Amino acid sequence: MTNDQTRVRDVMSTPLVTISPDATLVSAAKRMREEDINALLVPATETGIVTSTDVLDAVARELDPAETTVADVMTESVETVPPDLRLSEAAAMMENFGISHLPVVDDDFVGMVSSTDITAQLS
């Protein structure tokens, strides 16, 4: 079990992997597969995130993944957390917002914490 001293920085994935909002969903899926991750940060005017679930949902809606862009399906204005936030607080945020990934920000984006990272730490 984790103690209350475990911080986001202790479990976050680094470096943070990004993708252009103009990239296709095929490119996003390939990037996630190559990096063995389930979310990519989309640095743009408003920072966004695209997840493997977003790609699956687009395919299920019969959108062409070779024509559909990351910007078409990404979540904008994402919640972020600082690296020194307690893991329990990050978990509560994910539950409250119904999300599974949080970009980690310390002056700049430094990593990503996922519900999988938190679950692995708690088990």
Secondary structure, DSSP 4 states (H G I P E B T S, - for coil): ---TT-BHHHH-BSSPPB--TTSBHHHHHHHHHHHT-SEEEE-SSS-EEEEHHHHHHHHHTT--TTT-BHHHHPEES---B-TTSBHHHHHHHHHHHT-SEEEEESSSEEEEEEHHHHHHHH-
